[in-house]
Amino acid sequence: AGFEVQVRGHVDQLEQVLINLLVNARDALLARREADREFQPWIALEAERDAQHVRLWVEDNGGGIDPRLLERIFEPFFTTKPVGVGTGLGLSVSYGIVENMGGRLSVSNSANGARFCIELPIMPQGPLRDPTQAAT
C-alpha cells in the first residue's frame, strides 16, 4: 500500500475478517467457474487512507450479490451458499469485529462483482520519543 498506519484492535481479528472476505470471494469465483470453464477469476485487494481513516477493499469478479440480498448480507445465519456449505455467521462476525474496532464494514456491487470495504479510524500518533534521551 505504500503507507503504515495504526488502528485500534487485535491484528488476529482483522486477519480473520480479511480471510473471511477472501474465502467468500473464492467460493463465489469457484461457483462461477463451475458454470463457465472459460471464466477468468480474480480477487483484488486495495488499501487507501486519508487523514482520519484507512480503507481496505476486497473485490472480486464473481458477478456480485443479488441487490435484494445486499441489505441482509451481514445478518446472523444469513447465507447465499448452498445448504450445508455456509453457516451464515462469517460476515456477521466480521461486521461485529470491525464495529468493535470503531470502524465500518460495507458492501456494494461493482461492475464485475462484490466489493467489500473495511473502514477503520487511524489512531493519532503521539510525539515520537528518542529512547536515548533521559526523561526530564
Buried (B, 14 or more C-beta within 10 A) or exposed (E): EEEEBEBEBEEEBBEBBBEBBBEBBBBBBEBBBEEEEEBEBEBBEEEEBEEEBBBBBBBBBBBBBEEEEBEEBBEEEBBBBEEEEBEBEBBBBBBBBBEEBBBBBBBEBEEBBBBBBBBBBBEEEEEEEEEEEEEE
